[in-house]
Amino acid sequence: MTDKQGLALVDLDEDGVDRAFRADVLKGLRQPQKAVPARWLYDDAGSQLFEDITQIPEYYPTRAETEILEDREHDFAEAIGPGRAVVEFGSGSSVKTPLLLRAIDPAAYVPLDIAGDFLRAAAADLQEKFPALPIYPVEADFMREVALPEAVADMPKLGFFPGSTIGNMVPRTATDLLRTMRATLGESSKLLIGMDLIKQPDVLEAAYDDAGGVTAEFNLNLARRINRELGGSIPVETFTHVARWNDDFARVEMHLEARQDVNFKVSGEAFEMAEGDTIHTENSHKFSRHSSATLLMAGGWTPVQRWLDKEQRFSVILAEATIPRSAP
Ligand code: AVJ
């Protein structure tokens, strides 16, 4: 559901239940391969658990990307130049943003996020670090085209999409988002995007199934949330967290696996699972140099430069809005 500006609002029924959450969960649990869209992992508890994940030894992406942003400020200054409006997609509470802003001397900063309170708090924080930088937070769902503030209309834009969040989407959805970003940012815009790299499956699986069990908690939190918010009776103790590399689709999948036959209800509807059946809860796609270039090109962006961390685990790619042409 959206308001007049097309902003997404949480739509609650008379019992205070998030209708979109219930619809997604029921639809997903009725499928032969049960699945719940990954966005529902990120309630307050889930968002905090993800913050914890970024600190665990096995989860390398945050550290690797931060290393690139710290080490390459001169490259960014040269390749991007000053005077751009930096538009960050899903700004969150990013610690990465100041590294970029410091490197390139931008004309404005426009954080986009669906969580308004979070967004304004983060913007206020950043304003203290950059008192002279005009900051225009916009509460919006960036999966759809966003009307940017009038004040940045004439500035060239740099989209910033760190964290390999693009990897959460299947290629079709990722392509739609990249095309939407291009529409939001306009002609002659650039995009700086983090994309995690394909590597040994054991390293990838450990990053999504840490010895300390933080990622397991993150995943199981979804079952707890379903029980709490949708009157569910999922026996959480009989489920285990599974992270497995799917080589056909080049992605790490997170599942909740039933360790014995189970019956449960959600919103009054009955479900059953046999021992070994799973609920698919998240994808994290990994990329090669070629697959990242192909995805970006499919979305209307031409990659122009690419940086890796020292251990070559993660990539940050600078791309330019492709100029449409009819010949090769
Ligand atoms: C927030 C989507 C980048 O896929 O690496 C981490 C989410 N899930 N561990 C990722 C996540 C489990 C993370 N992203």
py3Dmol code that shows the C-alpha trace and the ligand (Angstrom):
import py3Dmol

protein = """\
ATOM      1  CA  MET A   1       0.000   0.000   0.000  1.00  0.00           C
ATOM      2  CA  THR A   2       1.255   3.493  -0.791  1.00  0.00           C
ATOM      3  CA  ASP A   3       0.386   7.081   0.108  1.00  0.00           C
ATOM      4  CA  LYS A   4      -0.135   9.994  -2.330  1.00  0.00           C
ATOM      5  CA  GLN A   5       3.586  10.309  -3.074  1.00  0.00           C
ATOM      6  CA  GLY A   6       3.765   6.598  -3.833  1.00  0.00           C
ATOM      7  CA  LEU A   7       5.611   5.916  -0.576  1.00  0.00           C
ATOM      8  CA  ALA A   8       5.169   2.478   0.937  1.00  0.00           C
ATOM      9  CA  LEU A   9       3.215   2.417   4.168  1.00  0.00           C
ATOM     10  CA  VAL A  10       2.729  -0.445   6.582  1.00  0.00           C
ATOM     11  CA  ASP A  11      -0.844  -1.640   6.111  1.00  0.00           C
ATOM     12  CA  LEU A  12      -2.245  -3.107   9.337  1.00  0.00           C
ATOM     13  CA  ASP A  13      -5.565  -4.971   9.669  1.00  0.00           C
ATOM     14  CA  GLU A  14      -7.985  -4.485  12.595  1.00  0.00           C
ATOM     15  CA  ASP A  15      -5.849  -6.828  14.740  1.00  0.00           C
ATOM     16  CA  GLY A  16      -2.689  -4.847  14.041  1.00  0.00           C
ATOM     17  CA  VAL A  17      -1.286  -7.507  11.703  1.00  0.00           C
ATOM     18  CA  ASP A  18       0.916  -6.380   8.814  1.00  0.00           C
ATOM     19  CA  ARG A  19      -1.159  -7.507   5.826  1.00  0.00           C
ATOM     20  CA  ALA A  20       1.763  -7.717   3.397  1.00  0.00           C
ATOM     21  CA  PHE A  21       3.743  -9.866   5.862  1.00  0.00           C
ATOM     22  CA  ARG A  22       0.818 -12.262   6.331  1.00  0.00           C
ATOM     23  CA  ALA A  23       0.096 -12.468   2.593  1.00  0.00           C
ATOM     24  CA  ASP A  24       3.769 -13.165   1.750  1.00  0.00           C
ATOM     25  CA  VAL A  25       4.139 -15.796   4.487  1.00  0.00           C
ATOM     26  CA  LEU A  26       0.908 -17.665   3.678  1.00  0.00           C
ATOM     27  CA  LYS A  27       1.600 -17.636  -0.055  1.00  0.00           C
ATOM     28  CA  GLY A  28       5.177 -18.780   0.522  1.00  0.00           C
ATOM     29  CA  LEU A  29       4.244 -21.604   2.905  1.00  0.00           C
ATOM     30  CA  ARG A  30       1.657 -23.007   0.458  1.00  0.00           C
ATOM     31  CA  GLN A  31       4.331 -23.630  -2.186  1.00  0.00           C
ATOM     32  CA  PRO A  32       5.975 -27.061  -2.607  1.00  0.00           C
ATOM     33  CA  GLN A  33       9.366 -25.472  -1.820  1.00  0.00           C
ATOM     34  CA  LYS A  34       8.341 -23.233   1.042  1.00  0.00           C
ATOM     35  CA  ALA A  35       9.862 -19.761   0.894  1.00  0.00           C
ATOM     36  CA  VAL A  36       9.450 -16.391   2.609  1.00  0.00           C
ATOM     37  CA  PRO A  37      10.828 -13.191   1.002  1.00  0.00           C
ATOM     38  CA  ALA A  38      14.094 -12.178   2.687  1.00  0.00           C
ATOM     39  CA  ARG A  39      12.904  -8.648   3.494  1.00  0.00           C
ATOM     40  CA  TRP A  40      10.863 -10.064   6.402  1.00  0.00           C
ATOM     41  CA  LEU A  41      14.079 -11.126   8.162  1.00  0.00           C
ATOM     42  CA  TYR A  42      14.716  -7.465   8.966  1.00  0.00           C
ATOM     43  CA  ASP A  43      12.405  -6.500  11.822  1.00  0.00           C
ATOM     44  CA  ASP A  44      14.042  -4.632  14.725  1.00  0.00           C
ATOM     45  CA  ALA A  45      15.514  -7.829  16.184  1.00  0.00           C
ATOM     46  CA  GLY A  46      16.592  -9.046  12.735  1.00  0.00           C
ATOM     47  CA  SER A  47      18.235  -5.721  11.832  1.00  0.00           C
ATOM     48  CA  GLN A  48      20.168  -5.794  15.113  1.00  0.00           C
ATOM     49  CA  LEU A  49      21.226  -9.400  14.460  1.00  0.00           C
ATOM     50  CA  PHE A  50      22.450  -8.420  10.995  1.00  0.00           C
ATOM     51  CA  GLU A  51      24.531  -5.627  12.591  1.00  0.00           C
ATOM     52  CA  ASP A  52      25.999  -8.345  14.848  1.00  0.00           C
ATOM     53  CA  ILE A  53      26.708 -10.537  11.802  1.00  0.00           C
ATOM     54  CA  THR A  54      28.858  -7.797  10.274  1.00  0.00           C
ATOM     55  CA  GLN A  55      31.182  -8.144  13.306  1.00  0.00           C
ATOM     56  CA  ILE A  56      31.650 -11.929  13.326  1.00  0.00           C
ATOM     57  CA  PRO A  57      34.978 -13.389  12.130  1.00  0.00           C
ATOM     58  CA  GLU A  58      33.526 -15.555   9.325  1.00  0.00           C
ATOM     59  CA  TYR A  59      31.424 -12.764   7.760  1.00  0.00           C
ATOM     60  CA  TYR A  60      34.027 -11.033   5.575  1.00  0.00           C
ATOM     61  CA  PRO A  61      31.915  -8.834   3.180  1.00  0.00           C
ATOM     62  CA  THR A  62      31.539  -5.796   5.442  1.00  0.00           C
ATOM     63  CA  ARG A  63      35.227  -5.721   6.365  1.00  0.00           C
ATOM     64  CA  ALA A  64      36.378  -6.345   2.791  1.00  0.00           C
ATOM     65  CA  GLU A  65      34.187  -3.594   1.334  1.00  0.00           C
ATOM     66  CA  THR A  66      35.156  -1.128   4.055  1.00  0.00           C
ATOM     67  CA  GLU A  67      38.820  -1.863   3.325  1.00  0.00           C
ATOM     68  CA  ILE A  68      38.263  -0.998  -0.355  1.00  0.00           C
ATOM     69  CA  LEU A  69      36.486   2.259   0.503  1.00  0.00           C
ATOM     70  CA  GLU A  70      39.270   3.217   2.923  1.00  0.00           C
ATOM     71  CA  ASP A  71      42.140   2.340   0.591  1.00  0.00           C
ATOM     72  CA  ARG A  72      40.816   3.743  -2.690  1.00  0.00           C
ATOM     73  CA  GLU A  73      39.804   7.279  -1.850  1.00  0.00           C
ATOM     74  CA  HIS A  74      42.269   8.758  -4.342  1.00  0.00           C
ATOM     75  CA  ASP A  75      40.990   6.476  -7.093  1.00  0.00           C
ATOM     76  CA  PHE A  76      37.392   7.471  -6.311  1.00  0.00           C
ATOM     77  CA  ALA A  77      38.283  11.171  -6.298  1.00  0.00           C
ATOM     78  CA  GLU A  78      39.869  10.794  -9.709  1.00  0.00           C
ATOM     79  CA  ALA A  79      37.260   8.523 -11.301  1.00  0.00           C
ATOM     80  CA  ILE A  80      34.153  10.234  -9.905  1.00  0.00           C
ATOM     81  CA  GLY A  81      35.268  13.824  -9.374  1.00  0.00           C
ATOM     82  CA  PRO A  82      33.698  16.528  -7.172  1.00  0.00           C
ATOM     83  CA  GLY A  83      30.288  18.189  -7.398  1.00  0.00           C
ATOM     84  CA  ARG A  84      27.980  15.189  -7.655  1.00  0.00           C
ATOM     85  CA  ALA A  85      24.830  14.552  -5.658  1.00  0.00           C
ATOM     86  CA  VAL A  86      25.419  11.197  -3.966  1.00  0.00           C
ATOM     87  CA  VAL A  87      22.175   9.190  -3.848  1.00  0.00           C
ATOM     88  CA  GLU A  88      22.449   6.236  -1.469  1.00  0.00           C
ATOM     89  CA  PHE A  89      19.972   3.387  -1.964  1.00  0.00           C
ATOM     90  CA  GLY A  90      18.879   2.032   1.421  1.00  0.00           C
ATOM     91  CA  SER A  91      21.152   4.213   3.499  1.00  0.00           C
ATOM     92  CA  GLY A  92      20.513   2.397   6.792  1.00  0.00           C
ATOM     93  CA  SER A  93      23.035   3.362   9.443  1.00  0.00           C
ATOM     94  CA  SER A  94      25.942   2.998   7.061  1.00  0.00           C
ATOM     95  CA  VAL A  95      29.466   3.546   8.355  1.00  0.00           C
ATOM     96  CA  LYS A  96      30.669   3.277   4.770  1.00  0.00           C
ATOM     97  CA  THR A  97      29.069   6.511   3.580  1.00  0.00           C
ATOM     98  CA  PRO A  98      31.480   8.954   5.319  1.00  0.00           C
ATOM     99  CA  LEU A  99      34.415   7.184   3.642  1.00  0.00           C
ATOM    100  CA  LEU A 100      32.940   7.882   0.204  1.00  0.00           C
ATOM    101  CA  LEU A 101      31.802  11.443   0.987  1.00  0.00           C
ATOM    102  CA  ARG A 102      35.238  12.314   2.336  1.00  0.00           C
ATOM    103  CA  ALA A 103      36.900  10.934  -0.778  1.00  0.00           C
ATOM    104  CA  ILE A 104      34.934  12.714  -3.508  1.00  0.00           C
ATOM    105  CA  ASP A 105      33.815  16.178  -2.275  1.00  0.00           C
ATOM    106  CA  PRO A 106      30.155  15.875  -3.337  1.00  0.00           C
ATOM    107  CA  ALA A 107      27.670  18.773  -3.800  1.00  0.00           C
ATOM    108  CA  ALA A 108      24.844  17.055  -1.880  1.00  0.00           C
ATOM    109  CA  TYR A 109      23.897  13.795  -0.211  1.00  0.00           C
ATOM    110  CA  VAL A 110      20.475  12.175  -0.712  1.00  0.00           C
ATOM    111  CA  PRO A 111      19.902   9.064   1.438  1.00  0.00           C
ATOM    112  CA  LEU A 112      16.880   6.992   0.372  1.00  0.00           C
ATOM    113  CA  ASP A 113      15.323   4.583   2.843  1.00  0.00           C
ATOM    114  CA  ILE A 114      11.947   3.081   3.563  1.00  0.00           C
ATOM    115  CA  ALA A 115      12.446   3.352   7.346  1.00  0.00           C
ATOM    116  CA  GLY A 116      11.779   7.061   7.960  1.00  0.00           C
ATOM    117  CA  ASP A 117      12.823   7.445  11.607  1.00  0.00           C
ATOM    118  CA  PHE A 118      16.008   5.502  11.039  1.00  0.00           C
ATOM    119  CA  LEU A 119      16.700   7.568   7.922  1.00  0.00           C
ATOM    120  CA  ARG A 120      16.331  10.943   9.620  1.00  0.00           C
ATOM    121  CA  ALA A 121      18.441   9.881  12.618  1.00  0.00           C
ATOM    122  CA  ALA A 122      21.218   8.671  10.306  1.00  0.00           C
ATOM    123  CA  ALA A 123      21.017  11.897   8.246  1.00  0.00           C
ATOM    124  CA  ALA A 124      21.297  14.037  11.396  1.00  0.00           C
ATOM    125  CA  ASP A 125      24.332  11.996  12.471  1.00  0.00           C
ATOM    126  CA  LEU A 126      26.001  12.525   9.132  1.00  0.00           C
ATOM    127  CA  GLN A 127      25.211  16.252   9.101  1.00  0.00           C
ATOM    128  CA  GLU A 128      27.356  16.593  12.239  1.00  0.00           C
ATOM    129  CA  LYS A 129      30.291  14.984  10.461  1.00  0.00           C
ATOM    130  CA  PHE A 130      29.746  17.089   7.305  1.00  0.00           C
ATOM    131  CA  PRO A 131      28.326  20.444   8.472  1.00  0.00           C
ATOM    132  CA  ALA A 132      28.727  22.127   5.064  1.00  0.00           C
ATOM    133  CA  LEU A 133      27.167  19.337   2.992  1.00  0.00           C
ATOM    134  CA  PRO A 134      23.510  19.791   1.947  1.00  0.00           C
ATOM    135  CA  ILE A 135      21.671  16.583   2.980  1.00  0.00           C
ATOM    136  CA  TYR A 136      18.194  15.770   1.681  1.00  0.00           C
ATOM    137  CA  PRO A 137      16.817  12.527   3.161  1.00  0.00           C
ATOM    138  CA  VAL A 138      13.983  10.977   1.144  1.00  0.00           C
ATOM    139  CA  GLU A 139      11.671   8.358   2.665  1.00  0.00           C
ATOM    140  CA  ALA A 140      10.955   6.081  -0.256  1.00  0.00           C
ATOM    141  CA  ASP A 141      10.960   2.542  -1.613  1.00  0.00           C
ATOM    142  CA  PHE A 142      13.877   2.602  -4.036  1.00  0.00           C
ATOM    143  CA  MET A 143      12.590  -0.478  -5.855  1.00  0.00           C
ATOM    144  CA  ARG A 144      10.404   2.065  -7.639  1.00  0.00           C
ATOM    145  CA  GLU A 145      11.478   5.262  -9.399  1.00  0.00           C
ATOM    146  CA  VAL A 146      12.015   8.054  -6.865  1.00  0.00           C
ATOM    147  CA  ALA A 147      11.473  11.771  -7.534  1.00  0.00           C
ATOM    148  CA  LEU A 148      14.647  13.375  -6.190  1.00  0.00           C
ATOM    149  CA  PRO A 149      14.515  16.780  -4.434  1.00  0.00           C
ATOM    150  CA  GLU A 150      14.358  19.841  -6.687  1.00  0.00           C
ATOM    151  CA  ALA A 151      17.614  21.111  -5.146  1.00  0.00           C
ATOM    152  CA  VAL A 152      19.670  18.339  -6.757  1.00  0.00           C
ATOM    153  CA  ALA A 153      17.828  18.293 -10.098  1.00  0.00           C
ATOM    154  CA  ASP A 154      20.656  19.972 -12.025  1.00  0.00           C
ATOM    155  CA  MET A 155      23.540  18.180 -10.329  1.00  0.00           C
ATOM    156  CA  PRO A 156      25.160  15.099 -11.873  1.00  0.00           C
ATOM    157  CA  LYS A 157      24.361  12.074  -9.712  1.00  0.00           C
ATOM    158  CA  LEU A 158      26.353   9.241  -8.211  1.00  0.00           C
ATOM    159  CA  GLY A 159      24.262   6.294  -7.040  1.00  0.00           C
ATOM    160  CA  PHE A 160      25.809   4.421  -4.083  1.00  0.00           C
ATOM    161  CA  PHE A 161      24.653   0.863  -3.377  1.00  0.00           C
ATOM    162  CA  PRO A 162      27.122  -0.862  -1.052  1.00  0.00           C
ATOM    163  CA  GLY A 163      26.877  -4.123   0.905  1.00  0.00           C
ATOM    164  CA  SER A 164      26.203  -6.437  -2.048  1.00  0.00           C
ATOM    165  CA  THR A 165      22.511  -5.919  -1.332  1.00  0.00           C
ATOM    166  CA  ILE A 166      21.997  -6.422  -5.087  1.00  0.00           C
ATOM    167  CA  GLY A 167      22.976 -10.049  -4.401  1.00  0.00           C
ATOM    168  CA  ASN A 168      19.786 -10.603  -2.399  1.00  0.00           C
ATOM    169  CA  MET A 169      17.787 -10.356  -5.605  1.00  0.00           C
ATOM    170  CA  VAL A 170      17.379 -12.946  -8.328  1.00  0.00           C
ATOM    171  CA  PRO A 171      18.785 -11.610 -11.627  1.00  0.00           C
ATOM    172  CA  ARG A 172      15.373 -10.605 -12.961  1.00  0.00           C
ATOM    173  CA  THR A 173      14.622  -8.422  -9.920  1.00  0.00           C
ATOM    174  CA  ALA A 174      18.189  -7.110  -9.786  1.00  0.00           C
ATOM    175  CA  THR A 175      17.915  -6.051 -13.438  1.00  0.00           C
ATOM    176  CA  ASP A 176      14.613  -4.274 -12.758  1.00  0.00           C
ATOM    177  CA  LEU A 177      16.209  -2.431  -9.831  1.00  0.00           C
ATOM    178  CA  LEU A 178      19.268  -1.368 -11.841  1.00  0.00           C
ATOM    179  CA  ARG A 179      17.000  -0.015 -14.583  1.00  0.00           C
ATOM    180  CA  THR A 180      14.878   1.795 -11.982  1.00  0.00           C
ATOM    181  CA  MET A 181      18.024   3.315 -10.457  1.00  0.00           C
ATOM    182  CA  ARG A 182      19.035   4.570 -13.864  1.00  0.00           C
ATOM    183  CA  ALA A 183      15.610   6.201 -14.267  1.00  0.00           C
ATOM    184  CA  THR A 184      15.875   7.756 -10.774  1.00  0.00           C
ATOM    185  CA  LEU A 185      19.413   9.079 -11.357  1.00  0.00           C
ATOM    186  CA  GLY A 186      19.063  10.205 -14.969  1.00  0.00           C
ATOM    187  CA  GLU A 187      21.432  10.659 -17.893  1.00  0.00           C
ATOM    188  CA  SER A 188      25.172  11.021 -17.281  1.00  0.00           C
ATOM    189  CA  SER A 189      24.873   9.480 -13.824  1.00  0.00           C
ATOM    190  CA  LYS A 190      27.322   7.030 -12.314  1.00  0.00           C
ATOM    191  CA  LEU A 191      26.839   4.136  -9.919  1.00  0.00           C
ATOM    192  CA  LEU A 192      29.234   2.807  -7.274  1.00  0.00           C
ATOM    193  CA  ILE A 193      28.067  -0.661  -6.289  1.00  0.00           C
ATOM    194  CA  GLY A 194      29.396  -3.402  -4.007  1.00  0.00           C
ATOM    195  CA  MET A 195      29.201  -6.956  -5.364  1.00  0.00           C
ATOM    196  CA  ASP A 196      30.496  -9.977  -3.472  1.00  0.00           C
ATOM    197  CA  LEU A 197      32.683 -12.465  -5.352  1.00  0.00           C
ATOM    198  CA  ILE A 198      32.362 -16.202  -6.008  1.00  0.00           C
ATOM    199  CA  LYS A 199      34.847 -18.100  -3.875  1.00  0.00           C
ATOM    200  CA  GLN A 200      35.372 -21.505  -2.234  1.00  0.00           C
ATOM    201  CA  PRO A 201      32.008 -22.892  -1.062  1.00  0.00           C
ATOM    202  CA  ASP A 202      33.357 -23.671   2.426  1.00  0.00           C
ATOM    203  CA  VAL A 203      34.357 -20.020   2.929  1.00  0.00           C
ATOM    204  CA  LEU A 204      30.956 -18.851   1.674  1.00  0.00           C
ATOM    205  CA  GLU A 205      29.001 -21.346   3.749  1.00  0.00           C
ATOM    206  CA  ALA A 206      30.961 -20.434   6.895  1.00  0.00           C
ATOM    207  CA  ALA A 207      30.188 -16.738   6.300  1.00  0.00           C
ATOM    208  CA  TYR A 208      26.488 -17.624   6.394  1.00  0.00           C
ATOM    209  CA  ASP A 209      26.706 -20.254   9.156  1.00  0.00           C
ATOM    210  CA  ASP A 210      29.127 -18.893  11.747  1.00  0.00           C
ATOM    211  CA  ALA A 211      30.416 -21.035  14.594  1.00  0.00           C
ATOM    212  CA  GLY A 212      28.954 -18.603  17.136  1.00  0.00           C
ATOM    213  CA  GLY A 213      25.448 -19.173  15.775  1.00  0.00           C
ATOM    214  CA  VAL A 214      24.600 -15.514  15.153  1.00  0.00           C
ATOM    215  CA  THR A 215      23.402 -16.161  11.592  1.00  0.00           C
ATOM    216  CA  ALA A 216      21.353 -19.114  12.850  1.00  0.00           C
ATOM    217  CA  GLU A 217      19.648 -16.777  15.329  1.00  0.00           C
ATOM    218  CA  PHE A 218      19.067 -14.252  12.522  1.00  0.00           C
ATOM    219  CA  ASN A 219      17.351 -16.929  10.427  1.00  0.00           C
ATOM    220  CA  LEU A 220      15.360 -18.501  13.296  1.00  0.00           C
ATOM    221  CA  ASN A 221      14.174 -15.006  14.257  1.00  0.00           C
ATOM    222  CA  LEU A 222      11.941 -15.148  11.179  1.00  0.00           C
ATOM    223  CA  ALA A 223      10.086 -18.183  12.591  1.00  0.00           C
ATOM    224  CA  ARG A 224       9.765 -16.418  15.942  1.00  0.00           C
ATOM    225  CA  ARG A 225       8.448 -13.318  14.194  1.00  0.00           C
ATOM    226  CA  ILE A 226       5.848 -15.386  12.313  1.00  0.00           C
ATOM    227  CA  ASN A 227       4.737 -16.984  15.597  1.00  0.00           C
ATOM    228  CA  ARG A 228       4.552 -13.623  17.367  1.00  0.00           C
ATOM    229  CA  GLU A 229       2.967 -11.468  14.682  1.00  0.00           C
ATOM    230  CA  LEU A 230       0.862 -13.992  12.775  1.00  0.00           C
ATOM    231  CA  GLY A 231      -0.325 -16.212  15.627  1.00  0.00           C
ATOM    232  CA  GLY A 232       1.924 -19.026  14.421  1.00  0.00           C
ATOM    233  CA  SER A 233       2.718 -22.283  16.187  1.00  0.00           C
ATOM    234  CA  ILE A 234       5.962 -23.153  14.394  1.00  0.00           C
ATOM    235  CA  PRO A 235       8.001 -25.358  16.776  1.00  0.00           C
ATOM    236  CA  VAL A 236      11.141 -23.250  16.428  1.00  0.00           C
ATOM    237  CA  GLU A 237      13.317 -25.777  18.344  1.00  0.00           C
ATOM    238  CA  THR A 238      12.720 -28.461  15.713  1.00  0.00           C
ATOM    239  CA  PHE A 239      14.146 -26.251  12.961  1.00  0.00           C
ATOM    240  CA  THR A 240      17.807 -25.724  12.186  1.00  0.00           C
ATOM    241  CA  HIS A 241      19.538 -23.033  10.200  1.00  0.00           C
ATOM    242  CA  VAL A 242      21.126 -24.229   6.955  1.00  0.00           C
ATOM    243  CA  ALA A 243      23.379 -22.229   4.622  1.00  0.00           C
ATOM    244  CA  ARG A 244      24.197 -23.966   1.353  1.00  0.00           C
ATOM    245  CA  TRP A 245      26.032 -22.953  -1.790  1.00  0.00           C
ATOM    246  CA  ASN A 246      23.862 -23.410  -4.894  1.00  0.00           C
ATOM    247  CA  ASP A 247      26.435 -23.658  -7.675  1.00  0.00           C
ATOM    248  CA  ASP A 248      23.871 -23.625 -10.499  1.00  0.00           C
ATOM    249  CA  PHE A 249      22.681 -20.165  -9.511  1.00  0.00           C
ATOM    250  CA  ALA A 250      25.931 -18.929  -7.878  1.00  0.00           C
ATOM    251  CA  ARG A 251      24.310 -18.105  -4.593  1.00  0.00           C
ATOM    252  CA  VAL A 252      24.342 -18.951  -0.908  1.00  0.00           C
ATOM    253  CA  GLU A 253      20.860 -19.978   0.189  1.00  0.00           C
ATOM    254  CA  MET A 254      19.599 -19.800   3.740  1.00  0.00           C
ATOM    255  CA  HIS A 255      16.928 -22.297   4.752  1.00  0.00           C
ATOM    256  CA  LEU A 256      15.128 -23.353   7.916  1.00  0.00           C
ATOM    257  CA  GLU A 257      15.167 -27.170   7.910  1.00  0.00           C
ATOM    258  CA  ALA A 258      12.677 -29.348   9.790  1.00  0.00           C
ATOM    259  CA  ARG A 259      14.544 -32.011  11.803  1.00  0.00           C
ATOM    260  CA  GLN A 260      11.413 -34.165  12.116  1.00  0.00           C
ATOM    261  CA  ASP A 261       7.903 -34.235  10.640  1.00  0.00           C
ATOM    262  CA  VAL A 262       6.023 -31.181  11.871  1.00  0.00           C
ATOM    263  CA  ASN A 263       2.538 -29.670  11.756  1.00  0.00           C
ATOM    264  CA  PHE A 264       1.875 -26.061  12.613  1.00  0.00           C
ATOM    265  CA  LYS A 265      -0.544 -23.233  11.999  1.00  0.00           C
ATOM    266  CA  VAL A 266      -0.061 -19.674  10.816  1.00  0.00           C
ATOM    267  CA  SER A 267      -2.999 -17.255  10.898  1.00  0.00           C
ATOM    268  CA  GLY A 268      -5.314 -20.231  11.396  1.00  0.00           C
ATOM    269  CA  GLU A 269      -4.051 -22.078   8.323  1.00  0.00           C
ATOM    270  CA  ALA A 270      -2.504 -25.545   8.781  1.00  0.00           C
ATOM    271  CA  PHE A 271       0.837 -26.552   7.268  1.00  0.00           C
ATOM    272  CA  GLU A 272       2.882 -29.715   7.384  1.00  0.00           C
ATOM    273  CA  MET A 273       6.486 -30.464   6.647  1.00  0.00           C
ATOM    274  CA  ALA A 274       8.335 -33.777   6.508  1.00  0.00           C
ATOM    275  CA  GLU A 275      11.727 -34.277   8.140  1.00  0.00           C
ATOM    276  CA  GLY A 276      14.322 -32.614   5.905  1.00  0.00           C
ATOM    277  CA  ASP A 277      11.864 -30.199   4.225  1.00  0.00           C
ATOM    278  CA  THR A 278      12.957 -26.576   4.315  1.00  0.00           C
ATOM    279  CA  ILE A 279      11.661 -23.025   4.227  1.00  0.00           C
ATOM    280  CA  HIS A 280      13.888 -20.979   1.908  1.00  0.00           C
ATOM    281  CA  THR A 281      14.507 -17.611   3.579  1.00  0.00           C
ATOM    282  CA  GLU A 282      17.305 -15.763   1.737  1.00  0.00           C
ATOM    283  CA  ASN A 283      19.562 -15.751  -1.322  1.00  0.00           C
ATOM    284  CA  SER A 284      22.942 -14.080  -1.475  1.00  0.00           C
ATOM    285  CA  HIS A 285      24.204 -14.148  -5.048  1.00  0.00           C
ATOM    286  CA  LYS A 286      27.945 -14.038  -5.688  1.00  0.00           C
ATOM    287  CA  PHE A 287      29.570 -12.724  -8.844  1.00  0.00           C
ATOM    288  CA  SER A 288      32.555 -13.099 -11.144  1.00  0.00           C
ATOM    289  CA  ARG A 289      34.027 -10.209 -13.133  1.00  0.00           C
ATOM    290  CA  HIS A 290      31.988 -11.345 -16.113  1.00  0.00           C
ATOM    291  CA  SER A 291      28.702 -12.052 -14.344  1.00  0.00           C
ATOM    292  CA  SER A 292      28.795  -8.690 -12.549  1.00  0.00           C
ATOM    293  CA  ALA A 293      29.452  -6.908 -15.847  1.00  0.00           C
ATOM    294  CA  THR A 294      26.618  -8.799 -17.559  1.00  0.00           C
ATOM    295  CA  LEU A 295      24.140  -7.969 -14.796  1.00  0.00           C
ATOM    296  CA  LEU A 296      25.120  -4.280 -14.797  1.00  0.00           C
ATOM    297  CA  MET A 297      24.901  -4.075 -18.597  1.00  0.00           C
ATOM    298  CA  ALA A 298      21.480  -5.763 -18.539  1.00  0.00           C
ATOM    299  CA  GLY A 299      20.379  -3.021 -16.149  1.00  0.00           C
ATOM    300  CA  GLY A 300      21.657  -0.181 -18.355  1.00  0.00           C
ATOM    301  CA  TRP A 301      25.025   0.424 -16.688  1.00  0.00           C
ATOM    302  CA  THR A 302      28.471   0.086 -18.266  1.00  0.00           C
ATOM    303  CA  PRO A 303      31.213  -0.881 -15.789  1.00  0.00           C
ATOM    304  CA  VAL A 304      34.258   1.391 -16.064  1.00  0.00           C
ATOM    305  CA  GLN A 305      36.422   0.522 -13.059  1.00  0.00           C
ATOM    306  CA  ARG A 306      36.586  -2.236 -10.480  1.00  0.00           C
ATOM    307  CA  TRP A 307      38.409  -2.525  -7.153  1.00  0.00           C
ATOM    308  CA  LEU A 308      39.028  -5.575  -4.942  1.00  0.00           C
ATOM    309  CA  ASP A 309      40.212  -5.919  -1.355  1.00  0.00           C
ATOM    310  CA  LYS A 310      43.708  -7.328  -0.760  1.00  0.00           C
ATOM    311  CA  GLU A 311      42.397 -10.868  -0.320  1.00  0.00           C
ATOM    312  CA  GLN A 312      40.244 -10.485  -3.472  1.00  0.00           C
ATOM    313  CA  ARG A 313      37.031 -11.468  -1.739  1.00  0.00           C
ATOM    314  CA  PHE A 314      34.793  -8.513  -2.644  1.00  0.00           C
ATOM    315  CA  SER A 315      34.406  -6.036  -5.517  1.00  0.00           C
ATOM    316  CA  VAL A 316      33.364  -2.390  -5.701  1.00  0.00           C
ATOM    317  CA  ILE A 317      32.431  -1.408  -9.245  1.00  0.00           C
ATOM    318  CA  LEU A 318      32.039   2.029 -10.804  1.00  0.00           C
ATOM    319  CA  ALA A 319      29.598   2.074 -13.712  1.00  0.00           C
ATOM    320  CA  GLU A 320      28.201   4.761 -16.008  1.00  0.00           C
ATOM    321  CA  ALA A 321      24.656   5.035 -17.291  1.00  0.00           C
ATOM    322  CA  THR A 322      24.841   3.404 -20.704  1.00  0.00           C
ATOM    323  CA  ILE A 323      24.043   5.729 -23.574  1.00  0.00           C
ATOM    324  CA  PRO A 324      21.414   3.968 -25.683  1.00  0.00           C
ATOM    325  CA  ARG A 325      22.493   3.265 -29.229  1.00  0.00           C
ATOM    326  CA  SER A 326      21.107   1.139 -31.989  1.00  0.00           C
ATOM    327  CA  ALA A 327      24.342  -0.315 -33.351  1.00  0.00           C
ATOM    328  CA  PRO A 328      26.831  -2.549 -31.512  1.00  0.00           C
TER     329      PRO A 328
END
"""
ligand_1 = """\
14
AVJ
C 22.575 -7.616 3.983
C 21.994 -8.883 2.111
C 24.168 -8.016 2.274
O 23.526 -11.358 1.913
O 25.415 -11.014 2.889
C 24.144 -11.871 5.992
C 22.493 -10.510 4.535
N 22.250 -12.770 5.582
N 24.101 -13.063 6.579
C 24.214 -10.820 2.789
C 22.964 -11.680 5.352
C 22.957 -13.603 6.338
C 23.556 -9.837 3.743
N 23.070 -8.603 3.035
"""
view = py3Dmol.view(width=600, height=400)
view.addModel(protein, "pdb")
view.setStyle({"model": 0}, {"cartoon": {"style": "trace"}})
view.addModel(ligand_1, "xyz")
view.setStyle({"model": 1}, {"stick": {}})
view.zoomTo()
view.show()
